[in-house]
Amino acid sequence: MRLFSILAAIAVTLAIYVFVFHRPDTVKAEDKAPETVAASPAKTDAIGVVAIHSHAQDMDNAVVLRGRTEADRQVEVRAETAGKVISAPLRKGNFVEENQTLCELAPGTRPAALAEATALRAEAETRVPEAKARLAEAEARLAEARLNETAAAKLGQSGYASDTRIAAARAALSSGEAAVQAARSGLDAAHTGIEAAEAAVAAAREELKRLDITAPFAGLLESDTAELGSLLQPGALCATVVQLDPIKLVGFVAEANVARVVTGAPARAQLVGGQKVTGKVTFVARSADPETRTFRVEVAVPNPDLSFRDGQTAEIAISAEGTPAHLLPQSALTLNDEGTLGVRIVTDNTKADFAPVTLIRDSAEGIWVTGLPADADVIVIGQEYVVEGAPVRASFGGAAQ
């Protein structure tokens, strides 16, 4: 037994010696570990990403205001003379045409005043021919007095006329000149009387016109007209008329953005009820509100069916000069190691780079950003797995719209 154990130990020792010291020195390449074969090319291959060709385009950079609707015109129609209302009232909400009667006042003694003024004018007109005749008579006498004075002066020089006759002729001449002057004054007074009478007639007619209180423009009655039988004094309210077509959108823009709003610029708005309207800027204030330091802006909007009311709240967007920007998928945004917002782009030498961007607006189609060159290849898939300078192999999925 002991001999067998010794022989077994010697056999095991020889087997270990042959396995360790006499195995082949080379190993076939195909017998190498799969990890070793695959590890070498991984160190040199570029990383595959998906990118898009993005081109900058002008973005509608609107100025957004909070405002309200306002009637284009609103007037309180008031009485210009005193009188009792003799017309039936019109109820608020009714549409009235331009020059339609709203309140009619009782005439009273005004027709008689007009008749009296007309008669006075006719009487003044009859005085003109009489004044003209007197002037003609005075001028004839003046001419005769001049002849007499000339003859007397010549006779006096020859010694055939006395000084008394010459003095009398000169007195008659002076009297004739005075008579002509008086006749002319009488004619002027007659013309003045006619003008005064015509003014009285015009005033009487104007007073009669004031009895018919009419609408200054077509619009809606915002209040009932004065009740039948009520007494109106000068300045008393007859009715309130508003014009809602076109209607105005009124907002206030901050002084930082007022230079971007120009007259004639297109604008759109959404009312609280969901109604959407479009129009054009008709007014931009030149002076700011002293308290808010904002500038009033008005937009005219057609309202033929009068569906928009005065005083509705509206969000107004006024088109301004466009800003070059890129429209990208929101998923393209990423952060660098410093926490700066940006995107990964593919450079000309097919390496990844980081470009910081500024977010302008979020829309249903994507996000609008600035800070990129006019044309850029933006990585949209795989940007989180590359760093600046890393080689990339980009597959382009199309151009950004």
Steps between C-alpha positions, in 0.01 A plus 500: 500500500775737584670439167179576313459839672852602410451405133171700485666815638782475244244469214305811609821702528605408146157593363512849659853554367398417142186729511687799637832495323421331170168678387510690158638864515248650254125502505289524189327832440162339487563352847540846652222638719226677306540800730859555381406495131210743538677741733756628250275653231269658764779736594508664154138493362285825497176513699181484296248785551193638321511866390298747291600780265358814662477835318422828679173668399323822598273435795191716548615676816166644612448756776236359735273740692215463742214731407129542436251580229372855469228662289632694204276794595269571793299821533255629758242686290374800700242774449614842376178679597222466754177324414258219580552164327211417266647185335464140616819362660732257323623212716865420558651233277323625189707589196460858375607653171691824458273808538213289634285691751563397860308770689254757362420809706183713496550813282320743735523862379799440275299501172357840597850630571606386155202675340579821687865489391394440141266803511772722644730396222237589237448838665875564503521411133238767413712772659784449257330653190386801705854552628637472150252763374598740776863451413434572132305818591778619731762438235297702243467795738869479573578520130273808466665665799842447348390667176355797691812535711724493189288763320489727802874478542563599136249787515657621820838519336349721224312715748154382394418302818499614855683334782167406651401300193835327495468407870145371444617282209777355710260432787265322264793287377592398855137420574479282190812305599354440846173382348685250279692367800176459697333321209791257474482432874129429461570252220764326712255482789242342271749231394596442863134458588467235230802310632364514856163376380662214307698404811178493702337279236799262501495481881127423500545226241795351690291498816233304315761249379611441859156363577588188297781319686653246258766226507843633393593163345360152450532283809332333795305669776680438827215661697132576452420834343328766713150405606191654338389812690830557682642853501852535364721794584809597298761230566247237614566143376281372219680168427841330477607361163797265445663388175642146512600453136792513485584426860831593662740280694679713757817390676805654666854411393807540719757762402754224432282363216322811370758550223405159356134598454425704187180636349356264239655185649270194493368382833291215634319452827308243697211604719411338830216307337741339253416723204796582276524826306751668269562864416763770453667747734345846450658696786813493716518767770788745497477578871506243779252459779654696792423225753575176313754635247327301226375612160144461371459288186178470297411228248199532265301178451202456264177420685221495239273266697562688829598177672781665697398719792655802661717412802591135429843386621738402220853368459654692209801386296649764269737385226849647527819467301602133473800350686723231336451182700510121469196274547621185677345203682482563872688173562809647330571723802771390742730640769878513508711440808451861616122469474467723190200431279591413140513234229762262363602565140713318243803699383657488155759245616219268621556568866248592766491849645278692745319821400317709764157625391232740623142378512266748324164328481338159544250390236313188393757439224801529731712764670646817350860570605772748412877482539574257217657588164273539198549132408573235760491120524327441833514160672149395604568139609813395688604846618514377859768239413760726339725777630683786330754374253372144487489349148146434382338329203181697426194363331277785379130457537404805288511875516335700768201703385 
